[in-house]
Amino acid sequence: MRMGEDPPVEVWIADNLSAEAVIGIDSWCISVDSAQRYEQAFLKNNQTLFQLSSDLVDEVWKDRPPNDATPVIVHPVEFAGRSVAQKMKELREKLQHEKASGIIITALDEVAWLYNVRGNDVHYSPVVHSYAIVTLHGAFFYVDKRKVTTEVKNYMSESGIDIREYDMVQLDVSLLASGQLKGSAVNGSLHMEKDINVAEQSKIWIDSNSCCLALYSKLRPDQALMLQSPITLPKAVKNPMELTGLRKAHIRDGAAVVQYLAWLDNQMQENYGASGYFSEANGSQKKEHLEIKLTEVSVSDKLEAFRAEKEHFKGLSFPTISSVGPNAAIIHYSPEANTCAELDADKIYLCDSGAQYLDGTTDITRTVHFGKPSEHQKSCYTAVLKGHIALDAAVFPNGTTGHALDILARTPLWKSGLDYRHGTGHGIGSYLNVHEGPHLISFRPSARNVPLQASMTVTDEPGYYEDGNFGIRLENVLIVKEADTKFNFGEKGYLSFEHITWAPYQTKLINTALLTPAEIEWVNLYHSDCQKILESYLNVQEKEWLRKATEPITTS
């Protein structure tokens, strides 16, 4: 079922179940927004949404492995850029402005960002299974206490945060709703939230897009203040220290990608008789007895090994999309060791990958060919590159959403009657989730699609995919910055982008005849910067490979 093409889950259920059917849900695993959308869809056939009192999966999964008690880790201010005290002060000001007495925070990355903690509870995302409640006078962190070290306990105490057992959150939400939630104030003295003037500030803030129905159900309907989380935007707008960290992380990450491409180029030539990254000579001759068989998984493991050598590396930010030929046409392809494809010198290779570093999260895609690409493949690659450049070079007024900019990346493809079925860009966390909102660049309008702001991060990743044949995608991470324009019409202020991803584009896949002089200049400047920025991280052979990969291009 493809989102945006096939019917949504709730519509399919409503159409395929009988009238007056009852649909059971686990209210811990469904958001308020989803539940309300489901209820609306079920009305037409008098169908009912029913909250189960127990998890049916738990009842049958008798041999379920216990949860690992991986420790909570304090994220130093030298990487976070702002203290918990600063973040809490701003959050409480927003609570007071909305006349709310407290907020329930359920999004794991928001809890991690607010309290400056990280963990290892979710693959590829350094978050902790936890909840948070913040009131005007108290703060609570709900977590498996086995994960809490002495350092974290002292840190939380100094920050005025009470640590509670994970499963106490439901009871405490009920207490919060009735003004009975007790906690230690910042000065260590006990405080009861019922001291708050309930008539003045009785609202409890929840983000209905992320808050689960189970906790929402503990509030009176008139008590819930349902607005976008006040943490979402401050988390998305990076502070100067986070931006510095992201830039540094992307330089080290770019060096790893260059090392990988240079290694892969050598391996493809030696073992598969490929013409290589730079040559377009016809034909390839694979060795009969390969010393090293290159598969989508084995080569992605090598890329991870290059990254693992870099400072502050903590792991990958998502499973690497290492894809050959027709597999590259599957947008979110996930190779498995036992079934993945072997590399092929005569097919396109697309690699979408990223890493988690203490100072930033990365996401990069490059598409290459180690043999002789067809003219059609070159023209498609060039159209994708033109859209990639157009978005990178955009200048736009404050108040512009990503939806308005999306067309820039698609126009070169549209001119040939081509397109792609995914968004063009998403936010990137600061040693957090690789996909971060609330902003995005997409052809789909969104009620929550906020305007881009200076110091946000966003990816630039147009693509083109031919089912059963090949796929192309190019992706950089951008920082939104203030633009230096000659004029300032409407006193709005204007914005532009700074790219922080560094790895070359394969020039043999570019049909330079299709590029404008400005686009050629952009590629040459990017490649020149790429060489200067990365060369200190490379050995002699890798430097020479990068020098060749970044040689200036000219019009054919």
N, C-alpha and C positions, 0 to 999 in steps of 0.2 A: 504494500500500500504506500504510494508515493505522496508525501505531504504536498499540498498545492495542486495535485492532479487527481488523486482518488478522493472519495468522500472522507471527511473527518471521522474518527472513531465513533463519536456519539451519533452522527448521522447514520452510519452503517448499522450500529446497534439498533437504533430506533426503527430503521426500515426492515431489519431482518428478525426482530423478535415480535412476538404476538402482542396485541393490545393488552394493556394492563399488566404487562410483564414487570417483574421486580429485578432490578440490576444491583447486585451487591458490590460494595467497594471497601477497600481498606482505607479508612480516612486518614491514615498516616502517610499514605503514598499518593495522595491526590491534592492538588492545590485548591484553594477557594474558588479561583477563577474557573478552573476546569470543572469543578463540581457544579457551579452555577450554570456553566455552558451546557453541561450534560443534562441538568434538570430542565433547562429550556428546550432542549432538543427532544426530550422524552415526553413533554407535555402533550404533543399532538396526538399521541396514541395512548394517553393516560398511563404511561409507564412511570415507574417510581425508582428513585435512587435510594438505596438502603445502606446505611453505615453498619458494617459488621462489627460485632463486639470482639471478635478475635480474628487473627490472621490465618486464613485457611491453609496457606502455604506452610506456616509453622506447624500446623497440626499433622501434616503428612511428611514433612521433611525431618524425620527422626534422627538421622545421622549427620545433621548439619554441623560443619566445623565451627568451633567457637571463634568469636571475634578476637583478633590479635590485639593485645594491649600495647600498641606502638606509642611511644611517648610523645606528649605535646612538647613543642619546641618554641622557645621565645625567639621571635624575629627581631634582631637588633635594630635600634633606631638608625644606625649607620646605613642600613638598607631600606628600612621603612620610611625614613625621612621625617616622620612626625610621631610624637609620643601618644600613648593611650590617653593621657590627660588632655592633650589638645583636641583629639578626636571626640572624646566624651563631652567636653565643654561645648563644642559646636553642635553635637547631637542633641544635647539637653536644651540648647537655645532653640533648636528647631521644634522640639517637643513643646516647649512653652509657647512658641509662635502659633502652633496648631492647637493649643489648649488641650494637649494630651498629657496624661499622667505617666505613660510608659510606652514602651515599644517591645514587641516580640520579634526577634530576629531568627529566622530559620535557614536562610541561605548560607551554606557553609563558608563560602568565600567572604561573605560580609562579616561573619563572626571572626574569621581569621584576620581580616583587615582591621576591624575595629579594635580588637584586643592585641594586635601585633603578635599573633602566634601562628605557627604552621605545624603540619603533621604529615603522616603517611597512611591515612586511613582510606584514601581513594587513589587508585592507580592513576598516575600521570598528573594529579592535581594535589598540591601540598596542603591539604585541608584536614581538619579534625572533625569526626562525627560529634556534633555539638549543637547546642542552642544557646541563645543569649536573651536575657531580658534586661533592659535598661530603663530605670525610672528617673525621676527628677533628683532622687537622693541616693539611689542604690544601683548596683550592677551585679548581674548573676551570669555564671558560666556553667552550663550543664554538660557534663562530660563523664565518661567512665573514669572514676578516680584512680584506677590502676595506671592510667596514662599520665598522671600528674606527679612529676618529680618534685623534690624539695625546692629546686630552683624555680619551677613554675609556681609552686605554692606561695613562695615568698614574693615572687613577682606580682602575682594576682593580688595578694594582700596589700602590697605597697601601692597598687593601682586602685584600691578600693573595690575590688571585684570578689564576690563570694563564689566559691566553687561548690557546686551542687552535683549530686549524682544525676546521670543522664536521664533516668526514668522519672525524676521528680518534676520535670518540666510541666507535665499536664496538671498536677496538683497546684504548682506555683502559679500557673496561668489562672486557675480558678481563684486562688488567693488574691492575685493581682486584680482580677475583675471585681472583687468585693472589698478592695482596699486593705486587705489583711496580710499582704506579703511583707515579711520581716527580712531585713538585711542589715549588714554592717555598712554604715555610712563611710565616706572617705576618711573621716577622722577616727574610724574604728568603733564609734559608738553605735548602739542599736537604733534603728529607725523603723517606724511602721508607716507604710504608705497610706494608711487611713488618715494620717495627719493632713494629707492634701485636701484642699477644699474640693470635695467631690462634685459639687454643683458647678464649680468653675472649670475644673480639669478632670473630667471623668472618662475621656476618650482613651482607648488603647489603640496605638498605631500598629497596623499590620500591612504588609505588602501582599495583596490577594493573589499575585502571580506566583509567589513562592511560599507563602504560609500554608501549612497543611490544614485540611478541614478539621482534623482531630482537635487542634488547638483553638481554631476559630470557634468551634462549637461550644467552647467553654465561656465564651463571651456573649453578652446580650447583643442582639442584632443592632440595637441603637448605640451600642458602646464601641463598636469597631470603627476606627477611622481607617478606611481603606484607600491608601494612597501609595504611590511608588515609594519604595524604601528611601529614607533620607541618606542612606549610606551608599546607594548605587552610584550617584553622580560624583561625590567626593572620591570614591574609589577609582572611578573611570578617569577623572582629571588628575593626572599624575603630578606629584610635587617635584621640585627641582632635583632632589636626591634620587627619587625613583627614576626620573628621566635620565640622569647621569648613569645610573646603574643599568638601565635598559640599553643605552648606547654602548656601554662597555661589554655587556653580555652579547650583544649582536655582533660586535667585532670578533670576539673569541669564537662565537658560533660560526661566523662567516669563514674564519680560518679553518675550522674543522670541515666545513662543506667543501672548501677548495682542496684541502688535503684528500678528502674522499674522492672528489672528481678526478684529481690527478692520479690517485691510486687506481681508480676504476678504469680510467683511460688506458693505463699501462697494462692492467689485467686483461682487458678486452682485446688489446692488440696481441699480447703474448699467448693467450690461451684460446682465443676465438678468431684470430687472424683478421681482426677488425681493422679498417682503415684508420680508425681512431677519432678522437674529439675534433681534430683540426682538418683532417683530410677527407675528401669525398671520393676517393678512389673506389671503383666498382669491386664488388665481390668480397667475400670473407671465407676463410678456411679454418674451421674449428679443428683443434687437435683431436686425434682419435683417442688418446689416453690423457685426459685432463688431470693435471696435478691438483688443480683447484676448480671445482665446479661452482660457477657463480649462479646463485639463485636470488630471487627477490628478497628472501629473508637473510641469506648469508651476507649479501652486500650491505643490507641495512644494519646488520650487526656490526659490520666494520665501521660504518658511519657513526654508530653509537660509541664505538671504541675511541674514535678520534675525538668525539665530544667529551668523553669521560676523562681525557687527559687535561682538559681545560680547567682553569681556576673556578671555584665555586659551583662546579657541576653537581647537580642533585638527582638527575634522571631525565627521562624524556618527558615532553609535555603532551604527547598523544602517541598512539601506535603509528609508526612510520608507514606512510603509504608509498611503498616501493613497488612500482608497477611497470610491466613490460608489455608493449604492443596493445592487444585488445583489453588487457587488464587496466591499462591507463585510461580507458574510456569509462571505467566504473569510478564515479566521482569519489566515493568513500570506500574504495577497495581496501581490503584487509588481508594481506598474504598470510598463509599458514605454512609452516615448515614442511609439512608432508605433502601438500598439494600445490604449492606455489610454482610459478613458472621459472624456467632457466632464462638467463639473460640471452639476448639474441642481437648480434651485431647489425642485423638488417631491420630492426624494429626500434621505434621510439621508446625511450625510458623516462618515466615521470617519477620524481621523488619529492614528496611533500613530507616535511619532517620538522621537528622542533625539540627544544630542550628546556629544562628548568635549571636555572642558576640562582644562587642566593640573591643576586642583584637584578634578575630579570627573567622573563619568559620569552622564548623565541618561536617563530613559525616561518618557514621559508619553503618555497617550491621552485625547483628548476626542472626543465625538460630538455633532454639531450638525445642525440643520435650518434652512435659510434660507427655507422656505415654511411651509405649514400641516401639521404632523405629525398623523397619525391618533391617535385615542384609544388604539388598540392600541399604537402606537409609544410614546406617552407612558407607558402603564402598564408596558411592558417596560423603558423607560429608568428609570422610577422604581424598579422592582424591582431593577435592576442597581445603582442608586444606594444603595438601602437595604442591599444586601449589602456594597457598598463602605464605607459608613459603619459597619456592624456590625463589620467586620474592623478598621477604623481605631480604633474605640472599645474594642476588646477588652482585658480585663485577665486575665492567666493566670499560673499558677505557673511558676517555673523548672522546666525539664525537659520542658516542653510542646513537641511538634513541630508543624511547619506542617500536617502531615496532620490533627492534631486540631483545628486552627483553620479548616480549609478549609470546613467545613459552615456557618460563620457567613456567608460570602459567598454561599452557594447557597440558604440557607433561604428568603429572600423569593421567589426564582424557583421553588423547589420548590412553594411554596404555590399557584402557578398551573399546576403541571405543566410548568415550564420548567427548562432547565439549559444548561450549556455544556461543550464537550469539550476544555477545556485547563486547565492548572493555574491557580491563583489568584495565585501570587507566586513570584518568584525573587530571589536576591541580586543586588546591583549592585556592580561594581568601583569602585575609586578611581583614575580615569583608567586603567582596564583594561577587561576584558570586560564587556559590558552584562548578560550572563547569568553569574552566579557562584554556586557552591555553597559548602559542601556542603548547606546548608539550602534548603528550598523550601516553598511552601504548595500542596499538591496533594491531590486525592482519591485518588491512587494511593499506597499505602504503599511506602516505599523502605527497603531495608536500610541505605542510606547517609544517610537523612534524619535529621540530627542535631537535637537540641533547639535552639530559638531561644535566643540569648543577648543580653544587653545589648550595644549598640554594633554589632550586625549591621544590615545594610540588607536590606530586602525590598520587593518591589512588592505593590500591592493592586490587582488588575485583573480583577474579574469581568466577565462579558459575556453577551450573548444574540444568537443568529444564526438568521435564517430564510433558508434556502437560496432563492436567486433573488429575494429581496425586500430585506432590509436586515440590517445588523449593528450592534450597540451594544457598546461597551467603554469603561470608565472606569478610568484607571490613575494612581495616585500612587506615589511612592517613600516608604517609611517607615523610620525608625530605631527599632530596639528599645531601650527604655530601662527603667530600674527604675521600678516603679509605687509611688505613695505611697498605700498601702492602710491602712485603719483597723486591721486586724488582720493577723497573719502566721501563719496556720494551718500547723502542721507545721514552722515555721521555714524554710520553703522560699525565701521571698522571691518577690515577684510582679513581673511585667513588663507593659508596655503599649507603645504606639506613639506616635511623633512624626512627623507628616507634614511633608515638606520640599518637596513639589511645590506650585507656586502658579499656578493658572489657573482661571478660573471654570467652573462647571457651567452649562449653558444652562437657565435657569429656565423657559422656555416649553415645554421637554420634560418638566418635572416635573409630575406630577399631585399637587399638595400634599395633596389629600384622602386620599392613600394613605400619607402620612408621619405619624409620631407627633410630638407636641410636641418630644420630645428630638431627633429627626432634623431638624426644622425649625430648632431652635436650633443644631444642629451646622452645617448649611448656612450659616446667617446668620453665625455666628462665623467659619467658614472664609472666607466672602466678605469679611467685614470685615477680617480679617487680610490677605487677598489684596490688597485695595486699598491698605492701609497699606504693605505690604512692597514692592509693585511700582511705585507711582506715581512714585517719583523717577527711574525708568528710562524714563518715557514722555513724549511731547510732549503738548500741550494737548488735541488731538483724541483721542489714545489714552487719556489720563486720563479724559476725559468718557465715552468708550466703556466703560472699566472701571468707572467709577462706576455707570453704568446697569446693567452686567452683574452687579454685586454688590449691587444694591438688595435689601433684606430681603424674604423671602417670608412669606406667612401662609397659614393653612389656608383652602382654598376654601370 
